């Protein structure tokens, strides 16, 4: 196997891995933002009760 093909393959694979990691990270961020907004809503509701 020649070295150029190896580097191209490695580059493509690492780019795909990076995309996958970014996708997972953005999903985690969305979940965290959802939780934060839920907590803020609960706090607002509690203030409204008093």
PDBQT receptor file of N, H, CA, C and O in Angstrom, charges set to zero:
ATOM      1  N   UNK A   1       0.852  -1.199   0.000  1.00  0.00    +0.000 N 
ATOM      2  CA  UNK A   1       0.000   0.000   0.000  1.00  0.00    +0.000 C 
ATOM      3  C   UNK A   1       0.889   1.252   0.000  1.00  0.00    +0.000 C 
ATOM      4  O   UNK A   1       1.794   1.375   0.825  1.00  0.00    +0.000 OA
ATOM      5  N   UNK A   2       0.629   2.162  -0.916  1.00  0.00    +0.000 N 
ATOM      6  H   UNK A   2      -0.106   2.061  -1.587  1.00  0.00    +0.000 HD
ATOM      7  CA  UNK A   2       1.517   3.328  -0.966  1.00  0.00    +0.000 C 
ATOM      8  C   UNK A   2       1.143   4.371   0.091  1.00  0.00    +0.000 C 
ATOM      9  O   UNK A   2       0.006   4.425   0.558  1.00  0.00    +0.000 OA
ATOM     10  N   UNK A   3       2.108   5.180   0.447  1.00  0.00    +0.000 N 
ATOM     11  H   UNK A   3       3.032   5.136   0.067  1.00  0.00    +0.000 HD
ATOM     12  CA  UNK A   3       2.000   6.051   1.618  1.00  0.00    +0.000 C 
ATOM     13  C   UNK A   3       0.949   7.145   1.422  1.00  0.00    +0.000 C 
ATOM     14  O   UNK A   3       0.289   7.541   2.383  1.00  0.00    +0.000 OA
ATOM     15  N   UNK A   4       0.785   7.633   0.204  1.00  0.00    +0.000 N 
ATOM     16  H   UNK A   4       1.321   7.311  -0.576  1.00  0.00    +0.000 HD
ATOM     17  CA  UNK A   4      -0.189   8.702  -0.045  1.00  0.00    +0.000 C 
ATOM     18  C   UNK A   4      -1.596   8.215   0.237  1.00  0.00    +0.000 C 
ATOM     19  O   UNK A   4      -2.381   8.898   0.894  1.00  0.00    +0.000 OA
ATOM     20  N   UNK A   5      -1.912   7.021  -0.267  1.00  0.00    +0.000 N 
ATOM     21  H   UNK A   5      -1.274   6.466  -0.801  1.00  0.00    +0.000 HD
ATOM     22  CA  UNK A   5      -3.232   6.436  -0.042  1.00  0.00    +0.000 C 
ATOM     23  C   UNK A   5      -3.475   6.259   1.461  1.00  0.00    +0.000 C 
ATOM     24  O   UNK A   5      -4.574   6.501   1.960  1.00  0.00    +0.000 OA
ATOM     25  N   UNK A   6      -2.431   5.835   2.165  1.00  0.00    +0.000 N 
ATOM     26  H   UNK A   6      -1.538   5.638   1.760  1.00  0.00    +0.000 HD
ATOM     27  CA  UNK A   6      -2.549   5.652   3.607  1.00  0.00    +0.000 C 
ATOM     28  C   UNK A   6      -2.915   6.963   4.285  1.00  0.00    +0.000 C 
ATOM     29  O   UNK A   6      -3.824   6.998   5.114  1.00  0.00    +0.000 OA
ATOM     30  N   UNK A   7      -2.215   8.046   3.940  1.00  0.00    +0.000 N 
ATOM     31  H   UNK A   7      -1.477   8.017   3.266  1.00  0.00    +0.000 HD
ATOM     32  CA  UNK A   7      -2.470   9.346   4.570  1.00  0.00    +0.000 C 
ATOM     33  C   UNK A   7      -3.852   9.868   4.235  1.00  0.00    +0.000 C 
ATOM     34  O   UNK A   7      -4.533  10.428   5.094  1.00  0.00    +0.000 OA
ATOM     35  N   UNK A   8      -4.274   9.686   2.979  1.00  0.00    +0.000 N 
ATOM     36  H   UNK A   8      -3.721   9.231   2.281  1.00  0.00    +0.000 HD
ATOM     37  CA  UNK A   8      -5.617  10.136   2.584  1.00  0.00    +0.000 C 
ATOM     38  C   UNK A   8      -6.675   9.384   3.395  1.00  0.00    +0.000 C 
ATOM     39  O   UNK A   8      -7.616   9.982   3.916  1.00  0.00    +0.000 OA
ATOM     40  N   UNK A   9      -6.503   8.060   3.492  1.00  0.00    +0.000 N 
ATOM     41  H   UNK A   9      -5.738   7.574   3.069  1.00  0.00    +0.000 HD
ATOM     42  CA  UNK A   9      -7.450   7.236   4.256  1.00  0.00    +0.000 C 
ATOM     43  C   UNK A   9      -7.484   7.676   5.717  1.00  0.00    +0.000 C 
ATOM     44  O   UNK A   9      -8.555   7.829   6.305  1.00  0.00    +0.000 OA
ATOM     45  N   UNK A  10      -6.307   7.877   6.291  1.00  0.00    +0.000 N 
ATOM     46  H   UNK A  10      -5.437   7.753   5.814  1.00  0.00    +0.000 HD
ATOM     47  CA  UNK A  10      -6.213   8.285   7.699  1.00  0.00    +0.000 C 
ATOM     48  C   UNK A  10      -6.891   9.623   7.915  1.00  0.00    +0.000 C 
ATOM     49  O   UNK A  10      -7.603   9.812   8.901  1.00  0.00    +0.000 OA
ATOM     50  N   UNK A  11      -6.672  10.556   6.991  1.00  0.00    +0.000 N 
ATOM     51  H   UNK A  11      -6.094  10.403   6.190  1.00  0.00    +0.000 HD
ATOM     52  CA  UNK A  11      -7.257  11.885   7.103  1.00  0.00    +0.000 C 
ATOM     53  C   UNK A  11      -8.774  11.815   7.057  1.00  0.00    +0.000 C 
ATOM     54  O   UNK A  11      -9.454  12.450   7.864  1.00  0.00    +0.000 OA
ATOM     55  N   UNK A  12      -9.304  11.046   6.117  1.00  0.00    +0.000 N 
ATOM     56  H   UNK A  12      -8.752  10.530   5.463  1.00  0.00    +0.000 HD
ATOM     57  CA  UNK A  12     -10.759  10.902   5.982  1.00  0.00    +0.000 C 
ATOM     58  C   UNK A  12     -11.349  10.281   7.249  1.00  0.00    +0.000 C 
ATOM     59  O   UNK A  12     -12.358  10.753   7.773  1.00  0.00    +0.000 OA
ATOM     60  N   UNK A  13     -10.702   9.214   7.733  1.00  0.00    +0.000 N 
ATOM     61  H   UNK A  13      -9.882   8.831   7.307  1.00  0.00    +0.000 HD
ATOM     62  CA  UNK A  13     -11.203   8.546   8.935  1.00  0.00    +0.000 C 
ATOM     63  C   UNK A  13     -11.183   9.484  10.140  1.00  0.00    +0.000 C 
ATOM     64  O   UNK A  13     -12.140   9.516  10.913  1.00  0.00    +0.000 OA
ATOM     65  N   UNK A  14     -10.106  10.243  10.306  1.00  0.00    +0.000 N 
ATOM     66  H   UNK A  14      -9.328  10.217   9.678  1.00  0.00    +0.000 HD
ATOM     67  CA  UNK A  14     -10.018  11.145  11.460  1.00  0.00    +0.000 C 
ATOM     68  C   UNK A  14     -11.059  12.261  11.344  1.00  0.00    +0.000 C 
ATOM     69  O   UNK A  14     -11.620  12.695  12.351  1.00  0.00    +0.000 OA
ATOM     70  N   UNK A  15     -11.316  12.725  10.122  1.00  0.00    +0.000 N 
ATOM     71  H   UNK A  15     -10.860  12.373   9.304  1.00  0.00    +0.000 HD
ATOM     72  CA  UNK A  15     -12.342  13.748   9.922  1.00  0.00    +0.000 C 
ATOM     73  C   UNK A  15     -13.716  13.211  10.308  1.00  0.00    +0.000 C 
ATOM     74  O   UNK A  15     -14.502  13.906  10.952  1.00  0.00    +0.000 OA
ATOM     75  N   UNK A  16     -14.004  11.963   9.911  1.00  0.00    +0.000 N 
ATOM     76  H   UNK A  16     -13.366  11.398   9.388  1.00  0.00    +0.000 HD
ATOM     77  CA  UNK A  16     -15.281  11.341  10.274  1.00  0.00    +0.000 C 
ATOM     78  C   UNK A  16     -15.405  11.187  11.781  1.00  0.00    +0.000 C 
ATOM     79  O   UNK A  16     -16.467  11.447  12.348  1.00  0.00    +0.000 OA
ATOM     80  N   UNK A  17     -14.330  10.766  12.432  1.00  0.00    +0.000 N 
ATOM     81  H   UNK A  17     -13.468  10.555  11.972  1.00  0.00    +0.000 HD
ATOM     82  CA  UNK A  17     -14.329  10.617  13.887  1.00  0.00    +0.000 C 
ATOM     83  C   UNK A  17     -14.628  11.951  14.549  1.00  0.00    +0.000 C 
ATOM     84  O   UNK A  17     -15.417  12.019  15.491  1.00  0.00    +0.000 OA
ATOM     85  N   UNK A  18     -13.995  13.020  14.054  1.00  0.00    +0.000 N 
ATOM     86  H   UNK A  18     -13.354  12.965  13.289  1.00  0.00    +0.000 HD
ATOM     87  CA  UNK A  18     -14.184  14.352  14.608  1.00  0.00    +0.000 C 
ATOM     88  C   UNK A  18     -15.641  14.781  14.470  1.00  0.00    +0.000 C 
ATOM     89  O   UNK A  18     -16.218  15.346  15.399  1.00  0.00    +0.000 OA
ATOM     90  N   UNK A  19     -16.232  14.510  13.307  1.00  0.00    +0.000 N 
ATOM     91  H   UNK A  19     -15.763  14.052  12.552  1.00  0.00    +0.000 HD
ATOM     92  CA  UNK A  19     -17.641  14.851  13.088  1.00  0.00    +0.000 C 
ATOM     93  C   UNK A  19     -18.529  14.117  14.085  1.00  0.00    +0.000 C 
ATOM     94  O   UNK A  19     -19.441  14.706  14.664  1.00  0.00    +0.000 OA
ATOM     95  N   UNK A  20     -18.260  12.833  14.283  1.00  0.00    +0.000 N 
ATOM     96  H   UNK A  20     -17.519  12.354  13.813  1.00  0.00    +0.000 HD
ATOM     97  CA  UNK A  20     -19.033  12.019  15.220  1.00  0.00    +0.000 C 
ATOM     98  C   UNK A  20     -18.925  12.587  16.633  1.00  0.00    +0.000 C 
ATOM     99  O   UNK A  20     -19.926  12.704  17.340  1.00  0.00    +0.000 OA
ATOM    100  N   UNK A  21     -17.696  12.943  17.044  1.00  0.00    +0.000 N 
ATOM    101  H   UNK A  21     -16.883  12.848  16.470  1.00  0.00    +0.000 HD
ATOM    102  CA  UNK A  21     -17.486  13.508  18.377  1.00  0.00    +0.000 C 
ATOM    103  C   UNK A  21     -18.221  14.836  18.516  1.00  0.00    +0.000 C 
ATOM    104  O   UNK A  21     -18.846  15.094  19.544  1.00  0.00    +0.000 OA
ATOM    105  N   UNK A  22     -18.150  15.683  17.485  1.00  0.00    +0.000 N 
ATOM    106  H   UNK A  22     -17.642  15.473  16.649  1.00  0.00    +0.000 HD
ATOM    107  CA  UNK A  22     -18.839  16.971  17.525  1.00  0.00    +0.000 C 
ATOM    108  C   UNK A  22     -20.345  16.772  17.639  1.00  0.00    +0.000 C 
ATOM    109  O   UNK A  22     -21.025  17.492  18.371  1.00  0.00    +0.000 OA
ATOM    110  N   UNK A  23     -20.858  15.782  16.903  1.00  0.00    +0.000 N 
ATOM    111  H   UNK A  23     -20.305  15.197  16.309  1.00  0.00    +0.000 HD
ATOM    112  CA  UNK A  23     -22.289  15.488  16.932  1.00  0.00    +0.000 C 
ATOM    113  C   UNK A  23     -22.711  15.083  18.343  1.00  0.00    +0.000 C 
ATOM    114  O   UNK A  23     -23.712  15.577  18.863  1.00  0.00    +0.000 OA
ATOM    115  N   UNK A  24     -21.942  14.180  18.961  1.00  0.00    +0.000 N 
ATOM    116  H   UNK A  24     -21.129  13.779  18.538  1.00  0.00    +0.000 HD
ATOM    117  CA  UNK A  24     -22.265  13.744  20.320  1.00  0.00    +0.000 C 
ATOM    118  C   UNK A  24     -22.180  14.904  21.298  1.00  0.00    +0.000 C 
ATOM    119  O   UNK A  24     -23.034  15.045  22.173  1.00  0.00    +0.000 OA
ATOM    120  N   UNK A  25     -21.153  15.734  21.155  1.00  0.00    +0.000 N 
ATOM    121  H   UNK A  25     -20.459  15.619  20.444  1.00  0.00    +0.000 HD
ATOM    122  CA  UNK A  25     -20.975  16.873  22.051  1.00  0.00    +0.000 C 
ATOM    123  C   UNK A  25     -22.158  17.832  21.928  1.00  0.00    +0.000 C 
ATOM    124  O   UNK A  25     -22.644  18.346  22.935  1.00  0.00    +0.000 OA
ATOM    125  N   UNK A  26     -22.621  18.076  20.708  1.00  0.00    +0.000 N 
ATOM    126  H   UNK A  26     -22.225  17.658  19.889  1.00  0.00    +0.000 HD
ATOM    127  CA  UNK A  26     -23.728  19.011  20.528  1.00  0.00    +0.000 C 
ATOM    128  C   UNK A  26     -25.017  18.426  21.114  1.00  0.00    +0.000 C 
ATOM    129  O   UNK A  26     -25.847  19.166  21.643  1.00  0.00    +0.000 OA
ATOM    130  N   UNK A  27     -25.189  17.097  21.022  1.00  0.00    +0.000 N 
ATOM    131  H   UNK A  27     -24.515  16.496  20.592  1.00  0.00    +0.000 HD
ATOM    132  CA  UNK A  27     -26.359  16.467  21.641  1.00  0.00    +0.000 C 
ATOM    133  C   UNK A  27     -26.317  16.656  23.151  1.00  0.00    +0.000 C 
ATOM    134  O   UNK A  27     -27.334  16.970  23.768  1.00  0.00    +0.000 OA
ATOM    135  N   UNK A  28     -25.136  16.463  23.752  1.00  0.00    +0.000 N 
ATOM    136  H   UNK A  28     -24.309  16.208  23.250  1.00  0.00    +0.000 HD
ATOM    137  CA  UNK A  28     -24.997  16.645  25.198  1.00  0.00    +0.000 C 
ATOM    138  C   UNK A  28     -25.303  18.085  25.594  1.00  0.00    +0.000 C 
ATOM    139  O   UNK A  28     -25.974  18.333  26.596  1.00  0.00    +0.000 OA
ATOM    140  N   UNK A  29     -24.803  19.036  24.795  1.00  0.00    +0.000 N 
ATOM    141  H   UNK A  29     -24.259  18.834  23.981  1.00  0.00    +0.000 HD
ATOM    142  CA  UNK A  29     -25.054  20.449  25.067  1.00  0.00    +0.000 C 
ATOM    143  C   UNK A  29     -26.548  20.750  25.021  1.00  0.00    +0.000 C 
ATOM    144  O   UNK A  29     -27.067  21.462  25.880  1.00  0.00    +0.000 OA
ATOM    145  N   UNK A  30     -27.244  20.205  24.012  1.00  0.00    +0.000 N 
ATOM    146  H   UNK A  30     -26.822  19.626  23.314  1.00  0.00    +0.000 HD
ATOM    147  CA  UNK A  30     -28.687  20.430  23.901  1.00  0.00    +0.000 C 
ATOM    148  C   UNK A  30     -29.403  19.888  25.126  1.00  0.00    +0.000 C 
ATOM    149  O   UNK A  30     -30.301  20.539  25.660  1.00  0.00    +0.000 OA
ATOM    150  N   UNK A  31     -29.007  18.685  25.582  1.00  0.00    +0.000 N 
ATOM    151  H   UNK A  31     -28.277  18.156  25.149  1.00  0.00    +0.000 HD
ATOM    152  CA  UNK A  31     -29.626  18.100  26.768  1.00  0.00    +0.000 C 
ATOM    153  C   UNK A  31     -29.410  18.986  27.981  1.00  0.00    +0.000 C 
ATOM    154  O   UNK A  31     -30.331  19.220  28.764  1.00  0.00    +0.000 OA
ATOM    155  N   UNK A  32     -28.172  19.482  28.134  1.00  0.00    +0.000 N 
ATOM    156  H   UNK A  32     -27.424  19.291  27.499  1.00  0.00    +0.000 HD
ATOM    157  CA  UNK A  32     -27.867  20.336  29.274  1.00  0.00    +0.000 C 
ATOM    158  C   UNK A  32     -28.688  21.617  29.223  1.00  0.00    +0.000 C 
ATOM    159  O   UNK A  32     -29.208  22.063  30.246  1.00  0.00    +0.000 OA
ATOM    160  N   UNK A  33     -28.809  22.213  28.032  1.00  0.00    +0.000 N 
ATOM    161  H   UNK A  33     -28.387  21.851  27.201  1.00  0.00    +0.000 HD
ATOM    162  CA  UNK A  33     -29.598  23.435  27.880  1.00  0.00    +0.000 C 
ATOM    163  C   UNK A  33     -31.059  23.168  28.221  1.00  0.00    +0.000 C 
ATOM    164  O   UNK A  33     -31.716  24.002  28.845  1.00  0.00    +0.000 OA
ATOM    165  N   UNK A  34     -31.570  22.008  27.814  1.00  0.00    +0.000 N 
ATOM    166  H   UNK A  34     -31.037  21.330  27.308  1.00  0.00    +0.000 HD
ATOM    167  CA  UNK A  34     -32.954  21.647  28.151  1.00  0.00    +0.000 C 
ATOM    168  C   UNK A  34     -33.130  21.553  29.655  1.00  0.00    +0.000 C 
ATOM    169  O   UNK A  34     -34.116  22.049  30.199  1.00  0.00    +0.000 OA
ATOM    170  N   UNK A  35     -32.173  20.916  30.334  1.00  0.00    +0.000 N 
ATOM    171  H   UNK A  35     -31.371  20.513  29.892  1.00  0.00    +0.000 HD
ATOM    172  CA  UNK A  35     -32.255  20.780  31.784  1.00  0.00    +0.000 C 
ATOM    173  C   UNK A  35     -32.215  22.141  32.458  1.00  0.00    +0.000 C 
ATOM    174  O   UNK A  35     -32.977  22.404  33.388  1.00  0.00    +0.000 OA
ATOM    175  N   UNK A  36     -31.319  23.010  31.985  1.00  0.00    +0.000 N 
ATOM    176  H   UNK A  36     -30.699  22.797  31.229  1.00  0.00    +0.000 HD
ATOM    177  CA  UNK A  36     -31.190  24.343  32.582  1.00  0.00    +0.000 C 
ATOM    178  C   UNK A  36     -32.501  25.108  32.409  1.00  0.00    +0.000 C 
ATOM    179  O   UNK A  36     -32.979  25.734  33.355  1.00  0.00    +0.000 OA
ATOM    180  N   UNK A  37     -33.081  25.064  31.221  1.00  0.00    +0.000 N 
ATOM    181  H   UNK A  37     -32.692  24.555  30.452  1.00  0.00    +0.000 HD
ATOM    182  CA  UNK A  37     -34.326  25.810  31.002  1.00  0.00    +0.000 C 
ATOM    183  C   UNK A  37     -35.457  25.221  31.851  1.00  0.00    +0.000 C 
ATOM    184  O   UNK A  37     -36.311  25.960  32.341  1.00  0.00    +0.000 OA
ATOM    185  N   UNK A  38     -35.467  23.890  32.028  1.00  0.00    +0.000 N 
ATOM    186  H   UNK A  38     -34.773  23.289  31.630  1.00  0.00    +0.000 HD
ATOM    187  CA  UNK A  38     -36.462  23.267  32.907  1.00  0.00    +0.000 C 
ATOM    188  C   UNK A  38     -36.302  23.775  34.340  1.00  0.00    +0.000 C 
ATOM    189  O   UNK A  38     -37.284  24.117  35.000  1.00  0.00    +0.000 OA
ATOM    190  N   UNK A  39     -35.053  23.820  34.813  1.00  0.00    +0.000 N 
ATOM    191  H   UNK A  39     -34.256  23.541  34.277  1.00  0.00    +0.000 HD
ATOM    192  CA  UNK A  39     -34.796  24.281  36.173  1.00  0.00    +0.000 C 
ATOM    193  C   UNK A  39     -35.216  25.735  36.340  1.00  0.00    +0.000 C 
ATOM    194  O   UNK A  39     -35.810  26.100  37.355  1.00  0.00    +0.000 OA
ATOM    195  N   UNK A  40     -34.913  26.564  35.351  1.00  0.00    +0.000 N 
ATOM    196  H   UNK A  40     -34.431  26.268  34.526  1.00  0.00    +0.000 HD
ATOM    197  CA  UNK A  40     -35.303  27.976  35.404  1.00  0.00    +0.000 C 
ATOM    198  C   UNK A  40     -36.823  28.093  35.466  1.00  0.00    +0.000 C 
ATOM    199  O   UNK A  40     -37.362  28.921  36.200  1.00  0.00    +0.000 OA
ATOM    200  N   UNK A  41     -37.506  27.258  34.689  1.00  0.00    +0.000 N 
ATOM    201  H   UNK A  41     -37.068  26.586  34.093  1.00  0.00    +0.000 HD
ATOM    202  CA  UNK A  41     -38.974  27.286  34.686  1.00  0.00    +0.000 C 
ATOM    203  C   UNK A  41     -39.513  26.898  36.059  1.00  0.00    +0.000 C 
ATOM    204  O   UNK A  41     -40.450  27.524  36.554  1.00  0.00    +0.000 OA
ATOM    205  N   UNK A  42     -38.925  25.862  36.686  1.00  0.00    +0.000 N 
ATOM    206  H   UNK A  42     -38.163  25.353  36.284  1.00  0.00    +0.000 HD
ATOM    207  CA  UNK A  42     -39.345  25.419  38.017  1.00  0.00    +0.000 C 
ATOM    208  C   UNK A  42     -39.130  26.543  39.029  1.00  0.00    +0.000 C 
ATOM    209  O   UNK A  42     -39.990  26.811  39.868  1.00  0.00    +0.000 OA
ATOM    210  N   UNK A  43     -37.961  27.200  38.938  1.00  0.00    +0.000 N 
ATOM    211  H   UNK A  43     -37.263  26.982  38.256  1.00  0.00    +0.000 HD
ATOM    212  CA  UNK A  43     -37.675  28.310  39.857  1.00  0.00    +0.000 C 
ATOM    213  C   UNK A  43     -38.703  29.426  39.675  1.00  0.00    +0.000 C 
ATOM    214  O   UNK A  43     -39.181  29.985  40.662  1.00  0.00    +0.000 OA
ATOM    215  N   UNK A  44     -39.046  29.754  38.447  1.00  0.00    +0.000 N 
ATOM    216  H   UNK A  44     -38.658  29.299  37.645  1.00  0.00    +0.000 HD
ATOM    217  CA  UNK A  44     -40.041  30.790  38.189  1.00  0.00    +0.000 C 
ATOM    218  C   UNK A  44     -41.384  30.396  38.779  1.00  0.00    +0.000 C 
ATOM    219  O   UNK A  44     -42.061  31.210  39.406  1.00  0.00    +0.000 OA
ATOM    220  N   UNK A  45     -41.768  29.128  38.570  1.00  0.00    +0.000 N 
ATOM    221  H   UNK A  45     -41.218  28.467  38.060  1.00  0.00    +0.000 HD
ATOM    222  CA  UNK A  45     -43.053  28.653  39.099  1.00  0.00    +0.000 C 
ATOM    223  C   UNK A  45     -43.064  28.737  40.619  1.00  0.00    +0.000 C 
ATOM    224  O   UNK A  45     -44.068  29.141  41.207  1.00  0.00    +0.000 OA
ATOM    225  N   UNK A  46     -41.965  28.362  41.262  1.00  0.00    +0.000 N 
ATOM    226  H   UNK A  46     -41.150  28.034  40.784  1.00  0.00    +0.000 HD
ATOM    227  CA  UNK A  46     -41.883  28.427  42.735  1.00  0.00    +0.000 C 
ATOM    228  C   UNK A  46     -42.015  29.858  43.227  1.00  0.00    +0.000 C 
ATOM    229  O   UNK A  46     -42.684  30.114  44.228  1.00  0.00    +0.000 OA
ATOM    230  N   UNK A  47     -41.375  30.797  42.523  1.00  0.00    +0.000 N 
ATOM    231  H   UNK A  47     -40.832  30.589  41.709  1.00  0.00    +0.000 HD
ATOM    232  CA  UNK A  47     -41.500  32.205  42.903  1.00  0.00    +0.000 C 
ATOM    233  C   UNK A  47     -42.933  32.677  42.762  1.00  0.00    +0.000 C 
ATOM    234  O   UNK A  47     -43.425  33.463  43.571  1.00  0.00    +0.000 OA
ATOM    235  N   UNK A  48     -43.596  32.186  41.725  1.00  0.00    +0.000 N 
ATOM    236  H   UNK A  48     -43.196  31.547  41.068  1.00  0.00    +0.000 HD
ATOM    237  CA  UNK A  48     -44.990  32.574  41.491  1.00  0.00    +0.000 C 
ATOM    238  C   UNK A  48     -45.920  32.096  42.592  1.00  0.00    +0.000 C 
ATOM    239  O   UNK A  48     -46.921  32.749  42.888  1.00  0.00    +0.000 OA
ATOM    240  N   UNK A  49     -45.591  30.941  43.213  1.00  0.00    +0.000 N 
ATOM    241  H   UNK A  49     -44.777  30.412  42.972  1.00  0.00    +0.000 HD
ATOM    242  CA  UNK A  49     -46.449  30.396  44.268  1.00  0.00    +0.000 C 
ATOM    243  C   UNK A  49     -46.429  31.256  45.513  1.00  0.00    +0.000 C 
ATOM    244  O   UNK A  49     -47.444  31.378  46.198  1.00  0.00    +0.000 OA
ATOM    245  N   UNK A  50     -45.278  31.859  45.817  1.00  0.00    +0.000 N 
ATOM    246  H   UNK A  50     -44.453  31.760  45.260  1.00  0.00    +0.000 HD
ATOM    247  CA  UNK A  50     -45.141  32.610  47.068  1.00  0.00    +0.000 C 
ATOM    248  C   UNK A  50     -45.894  33.931  47.028  1.00  0.00    +0.000 C 
ATOM    249  O   UNK A  50     -45.878  34.680  48.004  1.00  0.00    +0.000 OA
TER     250      UNK A  50
